[in-house]
Amino acid sequence: MATYMKIFNERISGLSKGVDETVDSWFLMSSPGPVVSIVGLYLLFVLKIGPAYMRDRKPYDLKKVMVIYNAFQVCYSMWMCRMSIRESNVIASILSKKCEIVRNREQNLMLYSGAWYYFFSKIIDLLDTTFFVLRKKQNQVSFLHVYHHTITALFSWGYLKYAPGEQGVIIGILNSGVHIIMYFYYMVAAMGPQYQKYLWWKKYMTTIQLIQFVLILGYMIIVAAKGCNMPRALTFIFLANTIIFLYLFGKFYRKTYNTRKAAAAAAAANGHANGHANGHANGYAKGLANGSITGRALLAAAGGMGCKPTTNSLLAHGDQMKHLIDVNNNHIKLMKSE
């Protein structure tokens, strides 16, 4: 038993040591324990404890909280995007033959610092799902949503701890840019129904995210093909995770927007058909009720062919009246419905 405990402690000690001692001293970066605990509590709350707690309670009114939260996220994402572009050499990395970027100690720490702020933003993002639960929007706590937040939090921590490099910079820039748009949308939506008319571009949100993943995928393929001096394992992990996200978000887009489009088209076609049929039926019934020669002639012809119109077919719409047809005399009597 003592041997197993020794091996376990050695493994934990090994995980606690990252690529840089300075990074190891930063908040939440000393070992996997803190971030794993945070993500574990997040999953436990949004999947079990939260829904059980809210089952017999009214949804919380978090309108003001959400406006402030989303406004903060917009500003934070803009700041990260600007910092990443200013402090990194990502363009030089893409254009160089072997992605060879020479950095001194201070420049490396600036890169690591940006990666930490990006990682911490993923911890803040976990509040998205928490708000869903407290507002009793459990239908929005989908597998895609929970998986995305869980993986990005753990992955961004592992990237900074064990293998920080140029690959992550382009992802941080693209993701922060998408978050500016996304959280701006959520902020306006949280301001109230009077602002809904400004949110016509909702369906393009997922399209923007899909474009982001395509760009990241293309960048990672270039990095792998050029043989850049970057951790190959990290490149392939990025590739695999991007493909998974591309598949999940693509599936969500097809399910959400193509299904809605088909349903709307079917409803429009059905409405047109019903309106067309009802118009003919009403016109036909009114003609008969008014005793028109054409109406009586049509009814006589129909009766002669053995296909008398029924009461329901003549009156799809009426003000509590129905027509009773005297086939022998070929005229219409009116009678109040019982």
N, C-alpha and C positions, 0 to 999 in steps of 0.2 A: 504493500500500500504506500509506503514511504517513497518507493521508487517512482510510482505513478504520479504522486504529488510533486516530486522533484521535476519530472518531465513536464508536467502541466505548468508549473511555475516558470520553467525555462522557456516554454512556448509563449506564455503570457509576457514574459520579459522581452522576448524577441519581437512580439507584436507592438510592444510599447516603444520600441526604438525605431524611429523613422529615418529619413534621409538627412535630416538636419536637426541638430539639437535645439536650435532656436525655435523651430516650428513645434517641436515636442513640448516646449514650455508654454505655448499659447493655449487659450481657453478652449476646452473640449478636445485638445489634441494630444494629451499625455498618453492615452491608451484607448482601445476600442470601447471600453466599458461605458463612458458617458454617452457617446452617440448611439450605441446599441440600446442602452436603457431608454433614451429619449424616443427612438423609433419604436421600441417595444411597447412603451406606454401609449404612444400615438395609435398604434394598431389595436391595442386592447381597448382604448377609449372609443375610437370611431366604429369599431366592429362589434363590441360587446357592451361595455359599461355605459357608453353614451346613449345608444338606442334604448337600452333597458331603463335608464334614468328618465328619458324623455317620453316613454311610452304613454303615461297617464298625465303628462303635463302639457301646457300650452307652449307653442313655439316662443322663444325669446325674441323680443324686438331689438335687433342689433343694427338698425339702420345707420345711426350715427357712428357706431363703432366701425362698421364696414366701410363707410365713406372715408373715415380717417385712415383705416388700415390700408385700403386700396390706394389712397393718395400717397401714403408713405411708400408703398411698394413701387409706384410709378417713379417717384423721386429717387429711391434707392437704386432701381434698375438703370435709370439714366446716369446716375453717378458712377455705377460699376462699369457701364458700357464706355463711358468717356475715359475712365481711368485705365481700362484694359487697352483701349486703342492708343492712348498716350504713352503708357509705360512699356508696352510690349513691342516686339519686333516681328509681329506675325506676318506682315506683308513681305518683309525681307525673307522670312522663313519660307513662305510659299514660293517666292521667286528664285531662291537660291537652288543650286543643283542638288545639294545634299542636306538642305535645311540646316546648315551649320550656323548656329548663333553663338557667338562668344559673349559671355557675361562675366562681370566681376562679382564679388561677394555681395556688394550693395544692390546690384541689379537683380541678382537672384532672390534676395530677400524681398524686393519690390514685387517680383513675380509671385512669390509664395504668399505675400500679404494680400495681393489681389485674389489669389485662389482661396485664401481663408474667408474673405468677405463674401465670395461666391458661395462657398460651403455654408456659411452662416445664413445666407439668404434662403437656402433650402430648408434650414431648420425653421425659419420664420414662415415659409410656405406651408408648413404642416397645419397652420391655423386655418387654412382654406377649408379643410375637411372638418375641423372642429366646429367652424361656423355652420356648415351644412347640418351637422348633427344637432346643434343647439337650436337651429331654426326648423328642425324636423323636415329637412330636405334629404331624407335618407336615400331616395331614389337617385340622387346625384353622387352618392358614395359608391361609385362603380369600381370594378376591378381595375380598369384603366387608370382612374384617378388615384386610387390608393397605391397601385403598383408604381406609377410615375413618381409620386412624392417619396415613397419609401426608397426606391432605387437611387434617385438623384441625391438624396441626403447621404446615404451610405457610400455611394460611389464617389461623390465629390470629396468626402472625408478621406477615403482610401487613396484617391488620386493625390491629394495634398500631402498625406502622411508618407506614402511609400514611393510615389513615382511622379512628382510634379515635372511638367515639361511643356513644350510649346503646343502639343496637341490640344491641351485643355483651353488654351487662350481663345482660339477661334470659336470653340463651343460656348465659352463664357460670353463672348461678344454677341454671337447670334442669339443665344438664349435670353440675355438681358434685353436685347432689342425687341424680341417677341414679347417679353414680360411688360415692357413699357406699354405696348398696344393692348395686351390682355388685361392688365390691371386697370388701365384707363377705362376700358369697356365695363369692367366690374364696378368701378367707382361710379360711373354714370348710371348704371343699372340700379345701384343701391340708393341713388338719390330720390327715387320714387317713380310711379307710373307716368307722371307728366313728362318724363324724359325718354320714355320708351320709343317715341317717334324718331329719336336720334340714333337708335341702335339697329337700324336696318341692315347693318353690315355684320351682324352676328355670325352668319354662316361662313364668312370669310376668315373668321378666327382660326378654325381648324385647318383651312387651306394654308394660312400663314405658317402654322406649326408644321404642316407636312412639307412645305418648301424649306423650312429650317432643317428638317431631318435629311432632306435630299442634299442640301448644301453640305451638311456635316458628313454625310456618307461619301460624297464626292471628294471632300478634303481628305478624309481618312484613306480613301483608295489611292489618292495622289501620294500621301505620306508613305504608304506601304510600297507603292510601285517605285518611288524614287530611292528607296532604301535610306530614308532619313536617319540621322543619328539620334534616334529617340527609342524609348523602350518598345520593342515590337509587341510584347505581350499586352501592353496598355493600348496600343493601336488596335489590335484585334478585339480586345474587350470593348473598346469604343465602337468598333464596327458592328459587333454582335448586338450590343445594346441599342444602337441606332436602328438597326434592321427590325428589332422587336418593336421599338416605338413606332416606326414607320408602318408596320403591319397593324398594330393596335389602333393607332389614330386613323389609318385608312379605313379600317373596319368600322370604327365609330362614325366616320364621315358618311360611308355608304349606308349604314343602318339608320342614321339620323336624317340626313337630307334627301337621299334618294327615295327612302320610304315615304317621307313627307310629300315629296314632289309627286310620287305616284298616287298617293292618297288624295291629294288636292286635284289632280287631273281626273281621277275616278269620280270624285264628288262633283266636279264641274260637269262632266259628261252625264252623270246621273241626274243632276239638276236640270240640264238642258233637255234631256229625254222626257223627264217628268213634266216639265213646263210645256213641252211640245204636245205631249199626249193629253194633258189636262186641258190645254187650250182647245184642241179638237173636240174633246168630250164635252166641255162646257158649251162650246158653240153649237154642237150637235143637239145637246139637250135643250138649250134655249130656243133653238129653231123649232123643235117639236113642241115645246111648251107654248110658244107664241102662235101655234097653229098654222105655220107657214106651209104653203103648198109643197115646197121642196122637202121640208121635214116630214110631212105625212107620206110623201111619195117614197122617201128613203125607208121609212119604217114599214110601209106596206111591202116594199121589195124585200126587205130583210125578213119580214114574217113569211113571205112566200117561199124564201129559200131555206127556211127552218133555222135561222140564226137570229132570233129576236134579241135586241139589246136588253141587258138586264138593268135593274134599277141602279145597282152600284156603278155600272159602267157609264150610265148617263149622268149620274150625279156624284162626281168626285168631290165637288164643293157645293154647299148649299147652306142657307141660313135656317137650319132646322126644318127643312121642307123636303119631301121626296115625291117623285113622280110615280104614279101608278098607271100602268099602260093597259088600256082596254083594247085588246088585239082585234076583237070583232069589229068595233066601230072605228079603230085606227085613230083615236084621239087621246089626249092627255088629260087626266084628272089630277088636281092638286089636293094634297091632304097633309095636315100637320103630322109630324113624326110623334110617336108615342113616347 
